[in-house]
């Protein structure tokens, strides 16, 4: 799908979509519980569909009815392998690998070439020491072995998703386990979110600095809950306001554990020309780069992990912003943005990355433009362009 967007003034009210990060965690917890869990405020996306596919491999069932997801959990019962289709979802892949090793002896994991490439290096380093065998192909990964208690030492500057996967799996083992972070922990709010979500299912994690202790033999309990709104996707709406729009965003929790709630203050810092560290919120990188392009420039640090996303997001944004007349100098862990924004000189490429597409769409409301490969938004927000239309953006969607 391609989209053409004309220069538009946006105004109106939008309800934020449910948090994809929380939904992953709630769905998996419900799948491991003994009984029926009800999750209201549900909306499907490609990543969430992948997680739903994978809980079926655990023996859990689910139904979707008018924004409510009902999950019948497997109670932590043993499984005999399984084929886990993760599509392009890094969260799904990294959360389910240790679960499959705790409940069984591993399984087969399938995903895009890009997902497998960026996928599991931390687990290979850590779990191989416990005898787990990894066999990677272009679009699949087989994992064989058994997760037990003990100490697991992980780097904290790659992805918090590896930590979350272990924290979900260790309660299913017979003995206690410790997850120890050996470097500065980036994206700590996502780990806090994990601990909060686990607590709602009755799972206790004792945090002591960069050591997380998990008792084995715990049981997941079913819940009835409402998934909160997504600050990560709401950031694109707040960016519209930062660039002159008047959008009221509803359905967000200002006390959320979601780290990307800092988006509002970071847009203000872009406006003031301050140096911005995105180590704890790398998903905000593309939209912050877009805001900086519109505001005359900015300097970012903590950008290294942008290389490990659905695309190399720093390089992708540099390539597309150049079409707007904006220069992005990308360093090992920095990005400098400068220049004066104008209508893009040629069609924009979405790089098969939902956050790149949405960031470019926000910029196009200022000066117009065409985005190819815009269907990538379905990974996290299927109705993104319909929402944009609802607040006055002149968006035309058409097949390539």
Secondary structure, DSSP 8 states (H G I E B T S, - for coil): -EEEEE----EEEEE--B-HHHHHHHHHHHHHSSSEEEEES----HHHHHHHHHHHHTT-EEEEETTEEEEE--TT------EEE-TT-HHHHHHHHHHHHHHSSEEEEE--HHHHHHH-HHHHHHHGGGT-EEEE-SSEEEEES---SEEEEE-SSS-THHHHHHHHHHTTSSS-EEEEE-S--TTHHHHHHHHHHHHHTT--EEEETTEEEE-SS------EEE--B-HHHHHHHHHHHHTT-EEEEES--TT-S-GGGGHHHHHHHHHHT--EE-TT-GGGHHHHHHHHHHHTEEEEE--GGGGGSSS-HHHHHHHHHHTTTEEEEE-SSEEEEEE---S-SS-EE-TT-HHHHHHHHHHHHHH-EEEESGGGGGGT-TTHHHHHHHTT-EEEEE--
